[in-house]
Amino acid sequence: MIETKVCIIGAGPGGATAALQLAQLGIESVVVDKAVFPRDKVCGDGLSGKVMTALEAIDKEMAQRLRNYAPKQDSWGVTFVSPGRVNMEVAYKPNYNRQTDEPAGFVCKRIHFDNFLVDELKRRPEIRLFEGTAIDKYELQEDGYLVSSADGSFQVKALLLIVANGAHSSFTKDVANIRMEPAYYAAGVRAYYKNVKGTHADSFIELHFLKPLLPGYLWIFPLPNGEANVGMDMISEAVRSRKVNLKKLLTDTLENDPVFKERFSNAEIVSNIEGYGLPLGSKKRTLSGNRYMLVGDAAYLVDPFTGEGIGNALYAGRIAAQQAAAALAANDFSAAKLAAYDEGVYRVLGPELQLSHRLQKLVKYPRLFNFLMKIGTRNKQLKELISCMFYEVDLRKKLARPSFYIRLLLNK
């Protein structure tokens, strides 16, 4: 049996970030993942500016290694397309200069990005990583958690658990008692294409809120070597009630919509169309309890409007590591002590998630959405507010300033 102060279940972005932050604080941890890396993960592959901000906060040299990492596409912003095909381009960093600024965001296949983070784990002597090992049993004991594989051949005893094992986490469901609710969950499909026409010169990612797809959207995220991540998602409640086949809806849209038919006329699909679930942060949940904290998709923190999950997972991972350090220092792993983790997550990400949930509900009204998108194309403050969701993250300061609302009304 392995003994450790902190055991992290899942070596994806949230779990890896928690381990790396703990290592930076001088705290050892054990990380366990059922996969052997590199492994693919169905995702939109977008890395917003929050990813780089989080990594720089942990270790600037690690962040620079990601900047130098080859298999990724620099991305400078996002294009929103309304049901009436009004385009609103929002830079991740307002007034960016490609000649002098570092790109704020990237598009990188998860098989590469997640493996980059796992390689970073392997750099740190404070981290013991176990790949190809599934944790199926969780037993809360008086002095910690005992977690083990199904047959009991692999066991870890830890004072504290950080659970970051994804959208289908059995711990989230069975221990934290957070269940999948179709109104607060999305279903998605993704495929890789080559030779898609009309992508932005600065590799803006694209979110198309077309009327036949509502309350979902179609995305196109440009990748290196002429590839693009193409997919769509829709609220699970709508998928169920309408009996939508998302794979068929994606291919039908690309083949029959006049704009996409032209853009994909020479495109070649180079992967299968694969599905996945998005646990949305549309409502506030309890993310911690006695001797545990939930991180990333296991904590239901995906942005309801943009589908951003990776950046939110990294932020939650850092906050969990900092709270773990405080709990270890106080030798207090109670639910009351760890509730500070929930407060930290929702203090940082809460305003953004609330705004995104309102925008998501707005999509249900195409005419109003079109109208507001037209306003947004001309309103500098609104654009900067949305860019905060991808780059600055801390909307609290902006929303707390009366001057922001004055400039918003005056369009200055």
C-alpha positions as CSV (number, residue, x, y, z in Angstrom):
1,M,0.0,0.0,0.0
2,I,1.2,3.5,-0.9
3,E,0.9,6.2,1.7
4,T,0.8,9.9,0.8
5,K,-0.6,13.2,2.1
6,V,-2.5,14.0,-1.1
7,C,-3.8,11.6,-3.7
8,I,-5.0,13.0,-7.0
9,I,-7.4,10.9,-9.1
10,G,-6.9,11.8,-12.7
11,A,-3.9,13.2,-14.6
12,G,-5.9,15.4,-17.0
13,P,-5.5,19.2,-16.9
14,G,-7.2,19.8,-13.5
15,G,-5.5,16.9,-11.7
16,A,-2.1,17.7,-13.3
17,T,-2.3,21.3,-12.4
18,A,-3.2,20.5,-8.8
19,A,-0.1,18.2,-8.5
20,L,2.2,20.8,-10.1
21,Q,1.0,23.5,-7.8
22,L,1.4,21.2,-4.8
23,A,5.0,20.4,-6.0
24,Q,5.7,24.1,-6.3
25,L,4.6,24.5,-2.7
26,G,6.9,21.6,-1.7
27,I,4.1,19.1,-1.1
28,E,4.4,15.6,-2.4
29,S,1.5,13.8,-4.0
30,V,0.5,10.6,-5.8
31,V,-1.4,10.9,-9.1
32,V,-3.3,8.0,-10.5
33,D,-4.9,7.8,-14.0
34,K,-6.6,4.9,-15.7
35,A,-5.1,5.9,-19.1
36,V,-1.5,5.5,-20.4
37,F,-0.3,8.7,-21.9
38,P,-0.4,10.0,-24.6
39,R,-4.1,9.3,-25.0
40,D,-6.8,11.1,-26.8
41,K,-9.7,13.0,-25.2
42,V,-12.7,14.1,-27.1
43,C,-12.8,17.9,-26.8
44,G,-12.8,21.1,-28.7
45,D,-9.1,21.5,-28.1
46,G,-9.3,25.2,-27.4
47,L,-6.8,26.6,-24.8
48,S,-7.9,30.1,-23.8
49,G,-5.7,32.7,-22.2
50,K,-6.6,31.4,-18.8
51,V,-4.5,28.3,-19.5
52,M,-1.3,30.3,-19.9
53,T,-2.2,32.6,-17.0
54,A,-2.6,29.6,-14.7
55,L,0.6,27.9,-15.8
56,E,2.6,31.1,-15.4
57,A,1.2,31.5,-11.9
58,I,2.7,28.1,-11.1
59,D,6.0,28.2,-13.0
60,K,7.0,30.7,-15.6
61,E,9.5,28.3,-17.1
62,M,6.8,25.6,-17.6
63,A,4.6,28.2,-19.3
64,Q,7.4,29.1,-21.6
65,R,7.9,25.4,-22.5
66,L,4.2,25.4,-23.6
67,R,4.7,28.5,-25.7
68,N,7.6,26.7,-27.4
69,Y,5.6,23.4,-27.8
70,A,5.3,22.6,-31.5
71,P,2.0,20.8,-32.0
72,K,-0.3,23.7,-31.4
73,Q,-1.8,26.6,-33.3
74,D,-1.6,30.2,-31.9
75,S,-5.1,31.7,-31.6
76,W,-5.8,35.4,-31.0
77,G,-9.5,35.4,-30.4
78,V,-13.0,34.0,-31.0
79,T,-15.7,34.8,-33.6
80,F,-19.3,34.5,-32.5
81,V,-21.9,34.0,-35.3
82,S,-25.5,34.7,-34.4
83,P,-28.6,32.9,-35.8
84,G,-28.9,35.7,-38.4
85,R,-25.2,35.3,-39.3
86,V,-24.1,38.5,-37.6
87,N,-20.4,38.0,-36.8
88,M,-18.8,39.4,-33.7
89,E,-15.0,39.0,-33.4
90,V,-13.6,39.2,-29.9
91,A,-9.9,39.2,-29.3
92,Y,-8.6,37.3,-26.3
93,K,-6.5,40.3,-25.6
94,P,-7.9,43.6,-26.7
95,N,-5.8,45.6,-29.1
96,Y,-3.3,42.8,-29.5
97,N,-0.2,43.2,-31.8
98,R,1.0,40.0,-33.4
99,Q,4.5,41.4,-33.9
100,T,5.0,42.3,-30.2
101,D,2.5,40.3,-28.1
102,E,2.6,36.7,-27.1
103,P,-0.6,34.9,-28.3
104,A,-3.1,34.6,-25.4
105,G,-4.7,31.4,-26.6
106,F,-3.9,28.2,-28.6
107,V,-5.6,25.3,-30.2
108,C,-3.9,22.0,-29.3
109,K,-5.2,18.4,-29.6
110,R,-5.7,17.0,-26.2
111,I,-3.5,14.0,-27.0
112,H,-0.7,16.5,-27.2
113,F,-1.6,19.0,-24.5
114,D,-2.5,16.5,-21.8
115,N,0.7,14.6,-22.6
116,F,2.7,17.9,-22.2
117,L,1.2,18.2,-18.7
118,V,2.0,14.6,-17.9
119,D,5.6,15.2,-19.0
120,E,5.7,18.1,-16.6
121,L,4.5,15.8,-13.8
122,K,7.4,13.5,-14.6
123,R,9.8,16.4,-14.2
124,R,8.9,16.8,-10.6
125,P,10.4,14.5,-7.9
126,E,7.6,15.5,-5.5
127,I,5.0,13.7,-7.8
128,R,4.6,10.0,-8.1
129,L,2.5,9.2,-11.2
130,F,0.8,5.8,-11.8
131,E,-0.6,5.4,-15.3
132,G,-2.9,2.6,-16.6
133,T,-4.5,2.2,-13.1
134,A,-8.2,2.6,-12.5
135,I,-9.4,3.6,-9.0
136,D,-12.7,1.9,-8.5
137,K,-13.1,1.8,-4.7
138,Y,-13.1,4.7,-2.2
139,E,-13.2,4.0,1.5
140,L,-13.3,6.9,4.0
141,Q,-11.5,5.8,7.2
142,E,-11.0,7.7,10.4
143,D,-7.5,8.9,9.4
144,G,-7.9,9.3,5.6
145,Y,-9.2,7.8,2.4
146,L,-8.2,4.3,1.2
147,V,-8.6,4.1,-2.6
148,S,-8.0,1.0,-4.6
149,S,-8.3,-0.8,-7.9
150,A,-11.3,-3.2,-8.4
151,D,-9.2,-6.2,-7.4
152,G,-7.4,-4.4,-4.5
153,S,-4.0,-5.0,-6.0
154,F,-3.3,-1.3,-6.1
155,Q,-4.0,0.7,-2.9
156,V,-3.3,4.3,-1.8
157,K,-3.9,5.7,1.6
158,A,-4.1,9.5,1.7
159,L,-5.0,12.2,4.1
160,L,-6.8,14.1,1.4
161,L,-8.2,13.3,-2.1
162,I,-8.4,15.6,-5.1
163,V,-10.8,14.1,-7.5
164,A,-10.2,15.1,-11.1
165,N,-11.3,12.0,-13.1
166,G,-13.7,13.7,-15.5
167,A,-17.3,14.0,-16.5
168,H,-18.2,10.4,-15.6
169,S,-16.6,10.3,-12.2
170,S,-18.2,7.7,-10.0
171,F,-16.9,9.6,-7.0
172,T,-18.8,12.7,-8.0
173,K,-21.9,10.7,-8.4
174,D,-21.7,8.3,-5.5
175,V,-19.8,10.2,-2.8
176,A,-20.3,13.9,-3.7
177,N,-23.9,13.1,-4.8
178,I,-23.8,15.3,-7.8
179,R,-25.9,13.7,-10.6
180,M,-26.2,14.4,-14.3
181,E,-29.1,16.8,-14.9
182,P,-30.1,17.1,-18.5
183,A,-30.9,20.8,-18.2
184,Y,-27.3,21.5,-16.9
185,Y,-25.4,19.1,-19.1
186,A,-24.5,19.2,-22.8
187,A,-23.9,16.5,-25.4
188,G,-21.2,17.1,-27.9
189,V,-19.6,15.5,-31.0
190,R,-16.2,16.2,-32.6
191,A,-14.3,15.3,-35.7
192,Y,-11.1,16.4,-37.4
193,Y,-11.1,17.8,-40.9
194,K,-8.5,19.0,-43.4
195,N,-8.7,21.9,-45.8
196,V,-11.6,23.8,-44.4
197,K,-11.9,27.2,-46.2
198,G,-12.4,30.6,-44.7
199,T,-10.7,30.3,-41.3
200,H,-9.5,33.6,-39.7
201,A,-6.0,34.9,-40.6
202,D,-5.2,35.1,-36.9
203,S,-6.8,31.6,-36.2
204,F,-9.8,32.9,-34.2
205,I,-11.9,30.0,-33.0
206,E,-15.5,30.1,-34.3
207,L,-18.8,29.5,-32.5
208,H,-21.8,29.4,-34.8
209,F,-25.2,29.7,-33.1
210,L,-27.3,28.8,-36.1
211,K,-31.1,28.6,-35.7
212,P,-31.5,24.9,-36.6
213,L,-28.8,24.0,-34.0
214,L,-30.2,26.0,-31.0
215,P,-29.9,25.7,-28.1
216,G,-26.5,24.4,-29.3
217,Y,-23.8,25.6,-31.6
218,L,-21.3,24.4,-34.2
219,W,-17.6,25.2,-33.7
220,I,-14.5,25.3,-35.9
221,F,-11.1,25.5,-34.2
222,P,-8.1,25.8,-36.5
223,L,-5.2,23.5,-35.9
224,P,-1.7,23.2,-37.4
225,N,-1.0,21.6,-40.8
226,G,-4.4,22.7,-42.3
227,E,-6.5,20.7,-39.9
228,A,-9.5,21.9,-37.9
229,N,-11.4,20.6,-34.9
230,V,-15.1,20.7,-36.0
231,G,-18.0,19.8,-33.8
232,M,-21.2,20.8,-32.1
233,D,-22.9,20.6,-28.8
234,M,-26.4,21.0,-27.5
235,I,-28.1,20.9,-24.1
236,S,-28.8,17.3,-23.2
237,E,-32.4,18.1,-22.3
238,A,-33.0,19.3,-25.9
239,V,-31.2,16.3,-27.4
240,R,-33.5,14.0,-25.4
241,S,-36.8,15.8,-26.0
242,R,-36.2,16.2,-29.7
243,K,-34.4,12.9,-30.2
244,V,-31.5,14.6,-32.0
245,N,-28.8,12.6,-33.6
246,L,-25.9,15.0,-33.2
247,K,-23.5,13.1,-35.5
248,K,-26.1,13.2,-38.3
249,L,-27.0,16.9,-37.6
250,L,-23.3,17.8,-37.8
251,T,-22.8,16.1,-41.2
252,D,-26.1,17.3,-42.6
253,T,-25.3,20.9,-41.6
254,L,-21.8,20.8,-43.2
255,E,-23.3,19.3,-46.4
256,N,-26.5,21.3,-46.8
257,D,-26.0,24.7,-45.1
258,P,-25.0,27.1,-48.0
259,V,-22.1,28.7,-46.1
260,F,-20.7,25.5,-44.7
261,K,-21.3,23.6,-47.9
262,E,-18.9,26.0,-49.6
263,R,-16.4,26.1,-46.8
264,F,-16.2,22.3,-46.7
265,S,-16.4,21.7,-50.4
266,N,-12.7,20.6,-50.5
267,A,-12.5,19.4,-46.9
268,E,-11.6,15.9,-45.9
269,I,-12.7,14.2,-42.7
270,V,-9.6,12.6,-41.1
271,S,-11.1,11.0,-38.0
272,N,-14.3,9.4,-36.7
273,I,-17.1,11.6,-35.3
274,E,-16.9,10.9,-31.6
275,G,-19.2,12.0,-28.8
276,Y,-18.7,13.2,-25.3
277,G,-20.5,15.0,-22.4
278,L,-20.0,18.4,-21.0
279,P,-20.9,18.9,-17.3
280,L,-21.9,22.6,-17.2
281,G,-21.3,25.1,-14.4
282,S,-24.8,26.5,-14.9
283,K,-25.7,26.1,-11.2
284,K,-23.7,26.2,-8.0
285,R,-22.8,22.9,-6.4
286,T,-21.0,21.6,-3.3
287,L,-17.5,20.8,-4.6
288,S,-15.9,19.5,-1.4
289,G,-16.6,17.4,1.6
290,N,-14.8,15.5,4.3
291,R,-11.3,14.8,3.0
292,Y,-12.0,15.5,-0.7
293,M,-12.2,18.3,-3.3
294,L,-13.6,17.9,-6.9
295,V,-11.8,19.5,-9.8
296,G,-12.4,20.1,-13.5
297,D,-15.2,18.2,-15.2
298,A,-15.7,16.1,-12.1
299,A,-16.7,19.4,-10.4
300,Y,-19.1,20.4,-13.3
301,L,-17.2,23.6,-14.2
302,V,-17.5,23.8,-18.0
303,D,-18.6,27.2,-19.3
304,P,-22.3,27.0,-20.3
305,F,-21.9,29.4,-23.2
306,T,-18.5,28.8,-24.7
307,G,-17.8,25.2,-23.7
308,E,-14.5,26.3,-22.0
309,G,-13.5,23.6,-19.7
310,I,-9.7,23.4,-19.7
311,G,-8.9,26.8,-18.4
312,N,-11.6,26.4,-15.6
313,A,-10.1,23.1,-14.7
314,L,-6.6,24.6,-14.3
315,Y,-7.9,27.4,-12.1
316,A,-9.8,24.9,-9.9
317,G,-6.7,22.7,-9.7
318,R,-4.6,25.6,-8.4
319,I,-7.2,26.6,-5.9
320,A,-7.5,23.0,-4.7
321,A,-3.8,22.7,-4.2
322,Q,-3.7,25.9,-2.2
323,Q,-6.5,24.7,0.0
324,A,-4.8,21.3,0.4
325,A,-1.7,23.1,1.7
326,A,-3.9,25.1,4.1
327,A,-5.6,21.9,5.3
328,L,-2.3,20.1,5.8
329,A,-0.8,23.0,7.7
330,A,-3.8,23.0,10.1
331,N,-4.1,19.2,10.1
332,D,-7.8,19.8,9.4
333,F,-9.5,17.9,6.5
334,S,-13.0,18.4,7.6
335,A,-15.8,19.5,5.2
336,A,-15.9,22.8,7.1
337,K,-12.3,23.5,6.5
338,L,-12.4,22.5,2.8
339,A,-15.5,24.6,2.1
340,A,-13.0,27.4,1.6
341,Y,-12.2,25.6,-1.7
342,D,-15.8,26.1,-2.9
343,E,-15.7,29.7,-1.9
344,G,-12.4,30.2,-3.8
345,V,-13.7,28.5,-7.0
346,Y,-16.9,30.4,-7.1
347,R,-15.3,33.7,-6.1
348,V,-13.0,33.4,-9.1
349,L,-15.1,31.6,-11.7
350,G,-18.6,32.3,-10.4
351,P,-19.3,35.7,-12.1
352,E,-18.1,34.3,-15.4
353,L,-20.2,31.1,-15.1
354,Q,-23.3,33.2,-14.2
355,L,-22.8,35.5,-17.1
356,S,-22.3,32.6,-19.5
357,H,-25.5,30.9,-18.2
358,R,-27.5,34.1,-18.9
359,L,-25.9,34.2,-22.4
360,Q,-26.8,30.5,-22.9
361,K,-30.4,31.2,-22.1
362,L,-30.4,34.2,-24.4
363,V,-29.6,31.9,-27.3
364,K,-33.1,30.5,-27.1
365,Y,-34.4,33.8,-28.4
366,P,-32.8,34.2,-31.9
367,R,-34.2,37.7,-32.7
368,L,-33.0,39.1,-29.4
369,F,-29.6,37.3,-29.8
370,N,-29.2,38.8,-33.3
371,F,-30.1,42.3,-32.0
372,L,-27.6,42.1,-29.2
373,M,-24.9,40.7,-31.4
374,K,-25.3,43.7,-33.7
375,I,-24.9,46.0,-30.7
376,G,-21.9,44.0,-29.6
377,T,-20.1,44.4,-32.9
378,R,-20.1,48.2,-32.2
379,N,-19.7,48.2,-28.5
380,K,-16.1,48.1,-27.2
381,Q,-17.0,47.5,-23.6
382,L,-19.2,44.6,-24.4
383,K,-16.5,43.0,-26.4
384,E,-13.9,43.5,-23.6
385,L,-16.4,42.0,-21.1
386,I,-16.6,38.8,-23.2
387,S,-12.9,38.7,-23.8
388,C,-12.5,38.6,-20.0
389,M,-14.2,35.2,-20.1
390,F,-11.3,33.9,-22.1
391,Y,-8.3,35.9,-20.8
392,E,-8.6,38.0,-17.7
393,V,-11.0,35.6,-15.9
394,D,-11.7,38.0,-12.9
395,L,-14.9,39.7,-14.0
396,R,-15.6,40.8,-10.5
397,K,-13.4,43.9,-10.6
398,K,-14.9,45.0,-14.0
399,L,-18.5,44.4,-12.9
400,A,-18.0,46.2,-9.6
401,R,-16.9,49.4,-11.2
402,P,-19.7,52.0,-11.9
403,S,-17.5,53.5,-14.6
404,F,-17.8,50.2,-16.6
405,Y,-21.5,50.6,-16.9
406,I,-21.2,54.2,-17.9
407,R,-18.8,53.3,-20.6
408,L,-21.0,50.4,-21.7
409,L,-24.0,52.7,-22.2
410,L,-21.9,55.3,-23.9
411,N,-19.9,52.8,-26.0
412,K,-16.5,54.1,-24.9
